[in-house]
Every structure is written in structure tokens, then in C-alpha cells.
Amino acid sequence: MIPFSIISPSQLDFGSGKVAIIPDIVKALGTSEKILVLSDKGVAGTGVPAKTSESLEDRGYSVLLVDTVPPERSMNWTKSPPA
């Protein structure tokens, strides 16, 4: 494995049912009542961005879901990185 580091002030939560806690995280951050949810078409096709938006709207947030973000280019992990 190629060593790497990630330095991020962000909170990352993974797992089943985590969409339900997003409104609590947003509230704890003290953010405004307007939320922008960004996605590409592929991720939007899973329904997760829509569920996220609905979860936030149910808690009184005004949400704009934009699902036209260009997807990331795929990476070929079978090749060695450039020198």
C-alpha cells in the first residue's frame, strides 16, 4: 500500500442509517437554515441525496439539491502512480 495522510477538520460518519443523523450534525455546527446538497447523477440515482434533503427539510431546513455536478474522473488503481 502506498502511504498517505488525510488531514481534515471534518467529521466523517459511515454506516447504515447515517443519513438520519445529518440534521443533528448540521444543528450542532450552528449552520444557517439554508442547505445546499451537491451530487452527481450517479450518486443521485441511489436516492441518498434525496433522502438527505428530505431529512433536513423535515427538520425545518430549506434545502436545494443540485444533482448536476460532474462526476469525478475514474482512477485506474492497477497502475503505479507517476514518478
N, CA, C and O atoms as a GROMACS GRO file, in nm:
protein
  332
    1MET      N    1   0.084  -0.118   0.000
    1MET     CA    2   0.000   0.000   0.000
    1MET      C    3   0.088   0.124   0.000
    1MET      O    4   0.190   0.129   0.068
    2ILE      N    5   0.048   0.222  -0.077
    2ILE     CA    6   0.120   0.349  -0.080
    2ILE      C    7   0.078   0.431   0.041
    2ILE      O    8  -0.041   0.454   0.060
    3PRO      N    9   0.174   0.476   0.123
    3PRO     CA   10   0.138   0.555   0.241
    3PRO      C   11   0.075   0.689   0.201
    3PRO      O   12   0.111   0.748   0.100
    4PHE      N   13  -0.019   0.734   0.282
    4PHE     CA   14  -0.080   0.864   0.258
    4PHE      C   15  -0.132   0.919   0.391
    4PHE      O   16  -0.146   0.845   0.488
    5SER      N   17  -0.160   1.048   0.393
    5SER     CA   18  -0.215   1.114   0.511
    5SER      C   19  -0.339   1.193   0.471
    5SER      O   20  -0.347   1.246   0.360
    6ILE      N   21  -0.432   1.200   0.560
    6ILE     CA   22  -0.550   1.283   0.541
    6ILE      C   23  -0.560   1.374   0.663
    6ILE      O   24  -0.568   1.326   0.777
    7ILE      N   25  -0.560   1.502   0.638
    7ILE     CA   26  -0.578   1.599   0.746
    7ILE      C   27  -0.706   1.675   0.715
    7ILE      O   28  -0.715   1.744   0.614
    8SER      N   29  -0.804   1.661   0.802
    8SER     CA   30  -0.933   1.721   0.775
    8SER      C   31  -1.000   1.761   0.905
    8SER      O   32  -1.002   1.684   1.001
    9PRO      N   33  -1.055   1.882   0.909
    9PRO     CA   34  -1.130   1.921   1.027
    9PRO      C   35  -1.273   1.870   1.024
    9PRO      O   36  -1.352   1.902   1.112
   10SER      N   37  -1.305   1.791   0.923
   10SER     CA   38  -1.442   1.745   0.904
   10SER      C   39  -1.473   1.620   0.985
   10SER      O   40  -1.384   1.542   1.020
   11GLN      N   41  -1.599   1.604   1.014
   11GLN     CA   42  -1.648   1.482   1.077
   11GLN      C   43  -1.692   1.387   0.968
   11GLN      O   44  -1.766   1.426   0.878
   12LEU      N   45  -1.648   1.262   0.974
   12LEU     CA   46  -1.687   1.161   0.877
   12LEU      C   47  -1.761   1.050   0.949
   12LEU      O   48  -1.708   0.990   1.043
   13ASP      N   49  -1.882   1.023   0.907
   13ASP     CA   50  -1.962   0.916   0.964
   13ASP      C   51  -2.001   0.821   0.853
   13ASP      O   52  -2.053   0.862   0.749
   14PHE      N   53  -1.975   0.694   0.874
   14PHE     CA   54  -2.007   0.592   0.775
   14PHE      C   55  -2.096   0.486   0.837
   14PHE      O   56  -2.083   0.455   0.956
   15GLY      N   57  -2.187   0.432   0.758
   15GLY     CA   58  -2.265   0.319   0.806
   15GLY      C   59  -2.412   0.332   0.772
   15GLY      O   60  -2.460   0.436   0.729
   16SER      N   61  -2.480   0.223   0.793
   16SER     CA   62  -2.622   0.217   0.766
   16SER      C   63  -2.698   0.313   0.857
   16SER      O   64  -2.673   0.319   0.978
   17GLY      N   65  -2.790   0.388   0.799
   17GLY     CA   66  -2.875   0.477   0.879
   17GLY      C   67  -2.814   0.612   0.912
   17GLY      O   68  -2.876   0.690   0.984
   18LYS      N   69  -2.696   0.641   0.864
   18LYS     CA   70  -2.628   0.766   0.900
   18LYS      C   71  -2.695   0.890   0.840
   18LYS      O   72  -2.677   1.000   0.891
   19VAL      N   73  -2.772   0.873   0.733
   19VAL     CA   74  -2.843   0.988   0.675
   19VAL      C   75  -2.934   1.050   0.781
   19VAL      O   76  -2.954   1.172   0.782
   20ALA      N   77  -2.989   0.968   0.868
   20ALA     CA   78  -3.082   1.017   0.970
   20ALA      C   79  -3.017   1.112   1.070
   20ALA      O   80  -3.086   1.193   1.131
   21ILE      N   81  -2.885   1.104   1.088
   21ILE     CA   82  -2.820   1.191   1.187
   21ILE      C   83  -2.768   1.322   1.126
   21ILE      O   84  -2.718   1.408   1.199
   22ILE      N   85  -2.780   1.337   0.995
   22ILE     CA   86  -2.729   1.459   0.930
   22ILE      C   87  -2.794   1.585   0.988
   22ILE      O   88  -2.722   1.681   1.013
   23PRO      N   89  -2.925   1.589   1.009
   23PRO     CA   90  -2.982   1.711   1.068
   23PRO      C   91  -2.922   1.745   1.204
   23PRO      O   92  -2.905   1.863   1.237
   24ASP      N   93  -2.892   1.644   1.284
   24ASP     CA   94  -2.830   1.669   1.415
   24ASP      C   95  -2.690   1.727   1.400
   24ASP      O   96  -2.651   1.816   1.476
   25ILE      N   97  -2.615   1.677   1.303
   25ILE     CA   98  -2.480   1.729   1.278
   25ILE      C   99  -2.489   1.873   1.231
   25ILE      O  100  -2.412   1.958   1.276
   26VAL      N  101  -2.581   1.900   1.140
   26VAL     CA  102  -2.599   2.037   1.088
   26VAL      C  103  -2.636   2.132   1.203
   26VAL      O  104  -2.584   2.243   1.212
   27LYS      N  105  -2.726   2.089   1.288
   27LYS     CA  106  -2.768   2.172   1.401
   27LYS      C  107  -2.650   2.198   1.495
   27LYS      O  108  -2.632   2.310   1.541
   28ALA      N  109  -2.570   2.096   1.523
   28ALA     CA  110  -2.455   2.111   1.613
   28ALA      C  111  -2.352   2.208   1.556
   28ALA      O  112  -2.281   2.275   1.631
   29LEU      N  113  -2.343   2.216   1.423
   29LEU     CA  114  -2.250   2.308   1.360
   29LEU      C  115  -2.300   2.452   1.364
   29LEU      O  116  -2.224   2.546   1.340
   30GLY      N  117  -2.427   2.470   1.395
   30GLY     CA  118  -2.484   2.603   1.402
   30GLY      C  119  -2.498   2.670   1.267
   30GLY      O  120  -2.488   2.792   1.256
   31THR      N  121  -2.518   2.590   1.164
   31THR     CA  122  -2.529   2.645   1.029
   31THR      C  123  -2.663   2.714   1.009
   31THR      O  124  -2.754   2.703   1.090
   32SER      N  125  -2.672   2.785   0.898
   32SER     CA  126  -2.795   2.858   0.866
   32SER      C  127  -2.908   2.761   0.835
   32SER      O  128  -2.891   2.639   0.836
   33GLU      N  129  -3.022   2.817   0.806
   33GLU     CA  130  -3.138   2.735   0.775
   33GLU      C  131  -3.143   2.696   0.629
   33GLU      O  132  -3.234   2.625   0.587
   34LYS      N  133  -3.046   2.743   0.550
   34LYS     CA  134  -3.042   2.709   0.407
   34LYS      C  135  -2.926   2.615   0.381
   34LYS      O  136  -2.812   2.645   0.416
   35ILE      N  137  -2.955   2.500   0.320
   35ILE     CA  138  -2.856   2.396   0.297
   35ILE      C  139  -2.849   2.364   0.149
   35ILE      O  140  -2.952   2.351   0.082
   36LEU      N  141  -2.727   2.350   0.097
   36LEU     CA  142  -2.705   2.310  -0.041
   36LEU      C  143  -2.651   2.167  -0.040
   36LEU      O  144  -2.547   2.140   0.021
   37VAL      N  145  -2.720   2.077  -0.108
   37VAL     CA  146  -2.677   1.937  -0.120
   37VAL      C  147  -2.632   1.917  -0.264
   37VAL      O  148  -2.709   1.936  -0.358
   38LEU      N  149  -2.506   1.878  -0.281
   38LEU     CA  150  -2.448   1.860  -0.414
   38LEU      C  151  -2.426   1.712  -0.443
   38LEU      O  152  -2.386   1.635  -0.356
   39SER      N  153  -2.452   1.672  -0.569
   39SER     CA  154  -2.435   1.533  -0.609
   39SER      C  155  -2.418   1.526  -0.760
   39SER      O  156  -2.454   1.618  -0.833
   40ASP      N  157  -2.362   1.414  -0.805
   40ASP     CA  158  -2.364   1.387  -0.948
   40ASP      C  159  -2.484   1.296  -0.976
   40ASP      O  160  -2.549   1.249  -0.883
   41LYS      N  161  -2.512   1.273  -1.103
   41LYS     CA  162  -2.629   1.192  -1.141
   41LYS      C  163  -2.619   1.049  -1.088
   41LYS      O  164  -2.720   0.990  -1.048
   42GLY      N  165  -2.497   0.992  -1.088
   42GLY     CA  166  -2.479   0.855  -1.043
   42GLY      C  167  -2.514   0.837  -0.897
   42GLY      O  168  -2.587   0.745  -0.861
   43VAL      N  169  -2.462   0.925  -0.812
   43VAL     CA  170  -2.492   0.917  -0.669
   43VAL      C  171  -2.639   0.951  -0.645
   43VAL      O  172  -2.705   0.889  -0.562
   44ALA      N  173  -2.690   1.050  -0.719
   44ALA     CA  174  -2.832   1.086  -0.705
   44ALA      C  175  -2.921   0.967  -0.736
   44ALA      O  176  -3.029   0.952  -0.678
   45GLY      N  177  -2.877   0.881  -0.829
   45GLY     CA  178  -2.954   0.763  -0.865
   45GLY      C  179  -2.971   0.663  -0.751
   45GLY      O  180  -3.061   0.579  -0.756
   46THR      N  181  -2.887   0.672  -0.649
   46THR     CA  182  -2.900   0.584  -0.533
   46THR      C  183  -3.012   0.628  -0.439
   46THR      O  184  -3.060   0.550  -0.357
   47GLY      N  185  -3.054   0.754  -0.454
   47GLY     CA  186  -3.158   0.807  -0.366
   47GLY      C  187  -3.105   0.870  -0.239
   47GLY      O  188  -3.182   0.933  -0.166
   48VAL      N  189  -2.976   0.855  -0.210
   48VAL     CA  190  -2.921   0.909  -0.085
   48VAL      C  191  -2.929   1.061  -0.078
   48VAL      O  192  -2.969   1.114   0.025
   49PRO      N  193  -2.891   1.134  -0.184
   49PRO     CA  194  -2.904   1.280  -0.174
   49PRO      C  195  -3.048   1.326  -0.151
   49PRO      O  196  -3.072   1.421  -0.076
   50ALA      N  197  -3.144   1.260  -0.215
   50ALA     CA  198  -3.285   1.296  -0.194
   50ALA      C  199  -3.327   1.266  -0.050
   50ALA      O  200  -3.397   1.346   0.012
   51LYS      N  201  -3.286   1.151   0.003
   51LYS     CA  202  -3.318   1.118   0.143
   51LYS      C  203  -3.255   1.218   0.238
   51LYS      O  204  -3.316   1.256   0.338
   52THR      N  205  -3.133   1.259   0.207
   52THR     CA  206  -3.064   1.358   0.289
   52THR      C  207  -3.141   1.490   0.289
   52THR      O  208  -3.164   1.550   0.394
   53SER      N  209  -3.180   1.532   0.170
   53SER     CA  210  -3.256   1.657   0.157
   53SER      C  211  -3.388   1.649   0.234
   53SER      O  212  -3.424   1.742   0.306
   54GLU      N  213  -3.459   1.538   0.218
   54GLU     CA  214  -3.587   1.519   0.288
   54GLU      C  215  -3.568   1.521   0.440
   54GLU      O  216  -3.648   1.580   0.512
   55SER      N  217  -3.461   1.456   0.487
   55SER     CA  218  -3.433   1.453   0.630
   55SER      C  219  -3.410   1.593   0.684
   55SER      O  220  -3.457   1.626   0.794
   56LEU      N  221  -3.340   1.675   0.609
   56LEU     CA  222  -3.314   1.814   0.650
   56LEU      C  223  -3.441   1.898   0.644
   56LEU      O  224  -3.468   1.978   0.733
   57GLU      N  225  -3.519   1.880   0.537
   57GLU     CA  226  -3.644   1.955   0.522
   57GLU      C  227  -3.742   1.922   0.634
   57GLU      O  228  -3.814   2.009   0.682
   58ASP      N  229  -3.744   1.794   0.675
   58ASP     CA  230  -3.832   1.752   0.785
   58ASP      C  231  -3.799   1.823   0.914
   58ASP      O  232  -3.884   1.834   1.002
   59ARG      N  233  -3.674   1.871   0.928
   59ARG     CA  234  -3.631   1.941   1.048
   59ARG      C  235  -3.636   2.093   1.031
   59ARG      O  236  -3.585   2.168   1.115
   60GLY      N  237  -3.699   2.139   0.920
   60GLY     CA  238  -3.721   2.282   0.903
   60GLY      C  239  -3.618   2.356   0.821
   60GLY      O  240  -3.625   2.478   0.810
   61TYR      N  241  -3.522   2.284   0.763
   61TYR     CA  242  -3.421   2.350   0.680
   61TYR      C  243  -3.475   2.368   0.538
   61TYR      O  244  -3.552   2.287   0.488
   62SER      N  245  -3.432   2.477   0.475
   62SER     CA  246  -3.459   2.500   0.334
   62SER      C  247  -3.344   2.437   0.256
   62SER      O  248  -3.228   2.473   0.276
   63VAL      N  249  -3.375   2.343   0.168
   63VAL     CA  250  -3.271   2.264   0.101
   63VAL      C  251  -3.281   2.280  -0.051
   63VAL      O  252  -3.389   2.274  -0.108
   64LEU      N  253  -3.166   2.301  -0.113
   64LEU     CA  254  -3.156   2.298  -0.259
   64LEU      C  255  -3.068   2.180  -0.296
   64LEU      O  256  -2.950   2.176  -0.258
   65LEU      N  257  -3.124   2.084  -0.369
   65LEU     CA  258  -3.049   1.968  -0.415
   65LEU      C  259  -3.009   1.990  -0.560
   65LEU      O  260  -3.094   2.007  -0.647
   66VAL      N  261  -2.879   1.991  -0.586
   66VAL     CA  262  -2.826   2.005  -0.721
   66VAL      C  263  -2.757   1.874  -0.756
   66VAL      O  264  -2.657   1.838  -0.695
   67ASP      N  265  -2.812   1.802  -0.854
   67ASP     CA  266  -2.756   1.671  -0.890
   67ASP      C  267  -2.689   1.672  -1.027
   67ASP      O  268  -2.682   1.570  -1.095
   68THR      N  269  -2.640   1.788  -1.065
   68THR     CA  270  -2.575   1.802  -1.196
   68THR      C  271  -2.425   1.829  -1.185
   68THR      O  272  -2.363   1.875  -1.280
   69VAL      N  273  -2.368   1.800  -1.069
   69VAL     CA  274  -2.224   1.817  -1.051
   69VAL      C  275  -2.153   1.711  -1.136
   69VAL      O  276  -2.192   1.594  -1.132
   70PRO      N  277  -2.052   1.748  -1.213
   70PRO     CA  278  -1.981   1.648  -1.293
   70PRO      C  279  -1.917   1.542  -1.202
   70PRO      O  280  -1.862   1.575  -1.097
   71PRO      N  281  -1.924   1.415  -1.242
   71PRO     CA  282  -1.862   1.310  -1.159
   71PRO      C  283  -1.711   1.320  -1.164
   71PRO      O  284  -1.652   1.375  -1.258
   72GLU      N  285  -1.649   1.267  -1.060
   72GLU     CA  286  -1.502   1.262  -1.058
   72GLU      C  287  -1.456   1.165  -1.166
   72GLU      O  288  -1.522   1.066  -1.196
   73ARG      N  289  -1.342   1.196  -1.223
   73ARG     CA  290  -1.286   1.102  -1.320
   73ARG      C  291  -1.244   0.975  -1.249
   73ARG      O  292  -1.193   0.979  -1.137
   74SER      N  293  -1.267   0.864  -1.314
   74SER     CA  294  -1.228   0.737  -1.253
   74SER      C  295  -1.076   0.726  -1.253
   74SER      O  296  -1.007   0.782  -1.338
   75MET      N  297  -1.027   0.654  -1.156
   75MET     CA  298  -0.883   0.634  -1.144
   75MET      C  299  -0.852   0.487  -1.166
   75MET      O  300  -0.925   0.400  -1.120
   76ASN      N  301  -0.745   0.460  -1.235
   76ASN     CA  302  -0.703   0.322  -1.256
   76ASN      C  303  -0.604   0.286  -1.146
   76ASN      O  304  -0.487   0.322  -1.152
   77TRP      N  305  -0.652   0.213  -1.045
   77TRP     CA  306  -0.570   0.178  -0.930
   77TRP      C  307  -0.475   0.063  -0.958
   77TRP      O  308  -0.394   0.028  -0.872
   78THR      N  309  -0.483   0.004  -1.076
   78THR     CA  310  -0.395  -0.109  -1.107
   78THR      C  311  -0.260  -0.063  -1.157
   78THR      O  312  -0.166  -0.143  -1.160
   79LYS      N  313  -0.248   0.062  -1.196
   79LYS     CA  314  -0.120   0.113  -1.243
   79LYS      C  315  -0.046   0.183  -1.132
   79LYS      O  316  -0.107   0.234  -1.038
   80SER      N  317   0.084   0.185  -1.141
   80SER     CA  318   0.165   0.257  -1.044
   80SER      C  319   0.147   0.406  -1.064
   80SER      O  320   0.125   0.452  -1.176
   81PRO      N  321   0.156   0.484  -0.955
   81PRO     CA  322   0.146   0.628  -0.970
   81PRO      C  323   0.263   0.684  -1.049
   81PRO      O  324   0.370   0.624  -1.052
   82PRO      N  325   0.243   0.798  -1.112
   82PRO     CA  326   0.354   0.858  -1.187
   82PRO      C  327   0.471   0.890  -1.095
   82PRO      O  328   0.452   0.925  -0.979
   83ALA      N  329   0.590   0.876  -1.149
   83ALA     CA  330   0.710   0.903  -1.068
   83ALA      C  331   0.734   1.051  -1.053
   83ALA      O  332   0.830   1.092  -0.988
   0.00000   0.00000   0.00000
